[in-house]
Amino acid sequence: MALVFTLAATAVGMAQSLNPTALDNALESAKENGKKVLIDVYAEWCPYCAKMHSEVYTETDVITAVNEHFYLVKINIESQNEVNYLGNRMTESDFAKMLKSSSLPTTFFMNSEGELLGMQPGLLPADVFEDLLTFVGTDSFESLSFEEYRNRD
């Protein structure tokens, strides 16, 4: 019986995880599946980035919101790894510069066409970040301010 419980717990854990993908794959999948692209711009040395990754992106509600509405792309501002953005090849570092990422961490939201919808700099509490993900993911930003969205109940 313990083995069955362990396997079930592992399956649930696997279902509740984030799987970052390459930018070109994210855009292609977003187009096919009606989702958006979430870009996490970070640096290895950034303590707020580490906290965002260990305390916010690990929360179940955040994981659920990301997986429901987005394809996640992680961009390291110091990386020389190549990304393909709408047929333009550049390093992750150059892509972060193109996005005008000026603070860390910064979260960027793109539609399935690769157009920037908005960005949110800084470390956010998990509940606020989850609300922001749902706010953007459900297109509520088109008719409400974020404050109105959070106070809607």
DAKALIN-V715072 format. One record per residue. N is the residue number from 1. PSI is psi as a letter, one per 30 degrees, with the letter a starting at -180 (999 if undefined). Layout:
# DAKALIN-V715072
((N,PSI) (N,PSI))
This chain:
# DAKALIN-V715072
((1,e) (2,e) (3,e) (4,e) (5,e) (6,e) (7,e) (8,e) (9,e) (10,e) (11,e) (12,e) (13,e) (14,e) (15,f) (16,i) (17,l) (18,k) (19,i) (20,l) (21,l) (22,l) (23,e) (24,e) (25,e) (26,e) (27,e) (28,e) (29,e) (30,e) (31,e) (32,e) (33,g) (34,h) (35,a) (36,l) (37,k) (38,k) (39,j) (40,j) (41,k) (42,l) (43,k) (44,e) (45,f) (46,j) (47,e) (48,e) (49,e) (50,e) (51,e) (52,e) (53,e) (54,f) (55,f) (56,e) (57,f) (58,f) (59,k) (60,e) (61,e) (62,e) (63,e) (64,e) (65,e) (66,e) (67,e) (68,e) (69,f) (70,l) (71,k) (72,k) (73,k) (74,k) (75,j) (76,k) (77,f) (78,g) (79,k) (80,g) (81,k) (82,k) (83,l) (84,j) (85,j) (86,h) (87,f) (88,j) (89,k) (90,l) (91,l) (92,e) (93,e) (94,e) (95,e) (96,e) (97,e) (98,e) (99,f) (100,h) (101,j) (102,f) (103,l) (104,k) (105,l) (106,k) (107,k) (108,k) (109,k) (110,k) (111,a) (112,f) (113,f) (114,g) (115,k) (116,k) (117,e) (118,l) (119,l) (120,j) (121,l) (122,l) (123,k) (124,k) (125,k) (126,e) (127,e) (128,e) (129,e) (130,e) (131,e) (132,e) (133,e) (134,e) (135,e) (136,e) (137,e) (138,g) (139,g) (140,f) (141,f) (142,f) (143,f) (144,l) (145,l) (146,e) (147,e) (148,e) (149,e) (150,f) (151,g) (152,f) (153,999))
